[in-house]
């Protein structure tokens, strides 16, 4: 054996089971000179006890012994969960093929024949000890991996429960807040109409701020309700014609389109498996943004779709004000606004809704843009 192999074997324990003390002494001294720790047992019953107590890295087991012979001892070792994985090498003078097959059937991994050849014994021991050590390392790594997988599954399950509870909470809170806020907004508007000009200018201004704040709060609650419904009111996927969905989105935005002079065109869009209601929100939000964030020229918007690997890649391209690259990720986060309310209306939820819809459908969404040169929003939906 090489010095490196010897140093690796110094902590390895070999159990030698033989009813002949002379054989035990020869094998033990030979193994110890090579750096192994040798443990001996005189017979099968004693070998079973030592194996259970010591848990050796390998067992050298004589076949012909009084009491339980080597075959029976090996079968008992393999029946015990604590010792079944320990490799067993038979020592025997039996050279018959049937005897060797019987030994392998009992659970042995190898044979050495008597009289023993020291170099051969060491070579076979080194091979199987290394294999056993590798199996143990692999088993330990697999156990750790299973623990990590289990822990991640528990975390994922907890996150899913938390997200579901938050969605339900957001839905209930925003739904229940609508009526009292509607009452506040209605009475504020009534005060503004009835008493406008009857109080001083400051009063009219303060009432105007209150009415505007109530309206913005109503818009925020409505958008929160729409966002929460993506989880609480989701529908099963079914074949959805994106041409028809886009047509409906355009009809919903007809007033904004006419007011802005927008021109919306599109290519042939596919039918996908999805939630048609949520896909309508997706197209409508992207079109609405393209119309809202326009320059001093009428908006021009083109919607198209092309196959890409196993998905459809949709694009919504406009000639609007554009977006700086540092904001490409930020715009998809809830409540993120790049402009003041005096410049553009909105709550900063529309693109977050788009992202959530696309991800629920198994896709992704991104934007490419340059300031003053328009934007192209692209998203993928699986081909199913």
Long-range contacts (C-beta under 8 A, 24 or more apart in sequence): 1-34, 1-122, 1-126, 5-126, 6-34, 6-35, 7-35, 8-130, 9-34, 9-35, 9-36, 9-126, 9-129, 10-35, 10-36, 11-37, 12-36, 12-37, 12-57, 12-58, 12-129, 12-133, 13-37, 13-38, 13-39, 13-54, 13-55, 13-56, 13-57, 14-38, 14-39, 14-56, 14-57, 14-58, 14-59, 14-60, 14-125, 14-129, 15-39, 15-40, 15-41, 15-47, 15-50, 15-51, 15-54, 15-56, 15-58, 15-59, 15-60, 16-40, 16-41, 16-59, 16-60, 17-41, 17-43, 17-44, 17-46, 17-47, 17-50, 17-59, 17-60, 17-61, 17-62, 17-65, 17-70, 17-73, 18-42, 18-60, 18-62, 18-65, 18-91, 19-43, 19-62, 19-65, 19-66, 20-62, 23-62, 23-91, 26-116, 27-60, 27-91, 27-116, 27-121, 30-118, 30-121, 30-122, 31-122, 31-125, 34-122, 36-125, 43-67, 43-68, 44-68, 44-69, 44-70, 44-72, 44-73, 44-76, 47-73, 48-73, 48-76, 48-77, 48-80, 48-83, 51-77, 51-80, 51-83, 51-86, 52-80, 52-82, 52-83, 55-82, 55-83, 55-86, 56-86, 57-86, 57-87, 57-129, 57-132, 57-133, 58-86, 58-87, 58-88, 58-89, 58-125, 58-128, 58-129, 58-132, 59-86, 59-87, 59-88, 59-89, 60-89, 60-91, 60-112, 60-121, 60-125, 61-88, 61-89, 61-90, 61-91, 61-108, 62-90, 62-91, 62-92, 63-90, 63-91, 63-92, 63-94, 63-99, 63-103, 64-92, 64-93, 64-94, 70-103, 70-106, 71-102, 71-103, 71-106, 72-106, 74-103, 74-106, 74-107, 74-108, 75-106, 75-107, 77-107, 78-106, 78-107, 85-132, 85-135, 85-136, 86-132, 87-128, 87-129, 87-131, 87-132, 89-124, 89-125, 89-128, 91-116, 163-231, 164-231, 167-228, 167-230, 167-231, 167-232, 168-228, 168-232, 170-224, 170-225, 170-227, 170-228, 171-225, 171-228, 171-229, 171-232, 173-224, 174-221, 174-222, 174-224, 174-225, 174-228, 175-225, 177-221, 178-218, 178-221, 178-222, 178-225, 181-214, 181-217, 181-218, 181-221, 182-218, 184-214, 185-211, 185-214, 185-215, 185-217, 185-218, 188-214, 216-341, 216-347, 219-345, 219-346, 219-347, 220-347, 220-349, 223-347, 223-349, 223-350, 223-353, 224-349, 226-281, 226-349, 226-353, 227-334, 227-349, 227-352, 227-353, 227-356, 230-278, 230-353, 230-356, 230-357, 230-360, 234-275, 234-278, 234-360, 235-275, 235-276, 235-277, 235-278, 236-275, 237-273, 237-274, 237-275, 237-361, 238-273, 238-274, 238-275, 238-276, 239-271, 239-272, 239-273, 240-271, 240-272, 240-273, 240-274, 240-275, 240-276, 240-279, 241-269, 241-271, 242-269, 242-270, 242-271, 242-272, 242-279, 242-283, 242-305, 242-314, 243-268, 243-269, 245-276, 245-279, 245-280, 245-283, 246-283, 246-303, 248-280, 249-280, 249-283, 249-284, 249-287, 250-287, 252-284, 253-284, 253-287, 253-288, 253-291, 256-288, 256-291, 256-292, 257-291, 260-291, 260-294, 260-298, 260-299, 261-298, 261-299, 262-290, 262-291, 262-294, 262-298, 262-299, 262-300, 262-301, 263-298, 263-299, 263-300, 263-301, 264-301, 264-302, 264-303, 265-300, 265-301, 265-302, 265-303, 266-302, 266-303, 266-304, 267-302, 267-303, 267-304, 267-305, 268-305, 269-303, 269-304, 269-305, 269-314, 270-305, 270-312, 270-383, 272-312, 272-361, 272-381, 272-382, 272-383, 272-384, 273-382, 273-384, 274-361, 274-381, 275-357, 275-360, 275-361, 278-357, 278-360, 278-361, 279-357, 279-361, 281-353, 281-354, 281-357, 282-353, 282-354, 282-357, 282-358, 282-379, 283-316, 285-350, 285-351, 285-353, 285-354, 286-316, 286-354, 286-377, 287-316, 288-350, 289-350, 289-351, 290-316, 290-318, 290-320, 290-375, 292-344, 292-345, 292-346, 293-318, 293-320, 293-321, 293-344, 293-375, 294-318, 294-319, 294-320, 294-321, 295-319, 295-320, 295-321, 295-372, 307-383, 308-380, 310-382, 310-383, 311-363, 311-380, 311-381, 311-382, 311-383, 312-380, 312-381, 312-382, 312-383, 313-378, 313-379, 313-380, 314-378, 314-379, 314-380, 314-381, 315-376, 315-377, 315-378, 316-376, 316-377, 316-378, 317-374, 317-375, 317-376, 317-377, 318-374, 318-375, 318-376, 319-373, 319-374, 320-374, 320-375, 321-371, 321-372, 322-369, 322-370, 322-371, 322-372, 322-373, 322-374, 322-375, 323-367, 323-369, 323-371, 323-375, 324-369, 324-371, 325-369, 328-366, 328-367, 328-368, 328-369, 331-367, 332-365, 354-379
